[in-house]
Amino acid sequence: MTSEVENKPVICTESAKELVKELRASFATGKTKSYEWRLTQLNAMVKMMEEKEPQIVAALHDDLSKPELESSIYEIAMLKNSCRLAVKNMKHWMMPEKAKTSLVTFPSSAEIVSEPLGVVLVISAWNYPFLLSLDPIVGAIAAGNAIVLKPSEIAPATSLLLARLVAEYLDSSCIKVVEGAVPETAALLEQKWDKILYTGNGRVARIVMAAAAKHLTPVVMELGGKCPVIVDSDINLQVATRRIIAGKWGCNNGQACISPDYIITMKDYAQKLIDSFKCELERFYGKNPLESKDLSRIVNSNHFARLSKLLDEDKVSSKIVHGGERDKENLKITPTILLDVPRDSLIMNEEIFGPLLPVFLVDKVEDSFDVINSGTKPLAAYLFTNKKKLKEKFVATVSAGGLVINDTTVHLAEPTLPFGGVGDSGMGAYHGKFSFDAFSHKKAVLYRGFACDAFVRYPPYTRGKLGL
Ligand code: NAD
């Protein structure tokens, strides 16, 4: 079991084994399967957010200087919506779904029964450390599972708060938080789980999948990538610029998996777009964005150094047309736009995950599709245009976790849409009913009586039985 040393829980292989054993015993009692248990947990989660919002906002501020309103909307209100949606629909989701049968099994009836998988592990990332930890858990609870959450050590204040709040508000015999970094996660990954949902980078995803494979554990991988934004010239430029800014710097200062990573636009339109960015950025963040309270800081010095390296590459640093100011001590980087970056630069080949926005130039807008399709599949791709044909081509030819036309990032807030990646940006999906499905087994059940016992299926197998 976890033990507390100066508020730091420690877990090793043996204690992780004990933890899973305890949760399996709780799951075996059947209590997580009842509708009442699921409902109680989800309502308790809503209550937790209502009562502890100031503490949650403060922890997010400690970890990321996240602006209060951003935390309240993107972390807390979104999670409340998830809980409320599950509370409203869970009874319906839990009901067996009738399935049609054919002459092959006539007479018969069939249904698909959603059953909980068992004991599941959620490993989350630091950038939306509250939402990304608890949103998958909403689905895991709704589906009736016992759960372990491993929050990210890179957002330590939120991790500690999550451990305390989950213990205080939720059923600790079935839902547990294990804090820690690589050794603790490794100890957890040695255990057999019934599902793992991992959010984070592709390198660690491969470690998680290799560990899961040893136990044939299914996984959902919520990863990242370079999310492109194509900007055509026939648009409402001011609205488009604002929506790109909201998705980039308004989402944790670009430290979001679906934040625009780079822009593709035409050579003869780029300057107009840059001018619009300069104007709107100044309107939103003032003349000295290093002082702005509306921008998160970079999470830590490692990530600050990583972003600085992208910016300092010789062939890139001369391309800065806006921003570029850095405050190493306070881990701040201002919204930075780079024009006409070379395709072989680091910044065009690594996920940026920060406030830098390169603009890549093409001759005509249709060339953008080749640029995107020559890279790995992104988690999201965006297109700003008014042309019907271009929208159709975008949907038909660009493969990404999700697409948005004439906005950025907002598909995340639609629970009727699955949220997940494809190829290098991940596998599986969650949100809304997709979260329930991600943590359920769809059990096929066929009902028959004893009538119409077709003799053709029994030996001896003679053609005469088939009337041939
Ligand atoms: P991170 O550093 O917080 O790591 C994620 C988790 O992996 C943490 O809980 C961490 O403890 C664990 N971990 C790290 N190294 C490990 C190891 N060697 N073995 C086992 N576990 C280990 O987060 P990150 O990876 O920096 O997150 C950023 C990435 O996540 C970006 O690529 C981003 O696009 C992606 N992301 C995706 C989504 C999504 O929903 N698809 C959301 C947020 C972030």
Residues whose N, C-alpha, C, O or C-beta is under 5 A from the ligand:
A	BS01	NAD	I123 S124 A125 W126 K150 P151 S152 E153 I154 G180 A181 V182 T185 A186 T199 G200 N201 V204 I207 E222 L223 G224 G225 C257
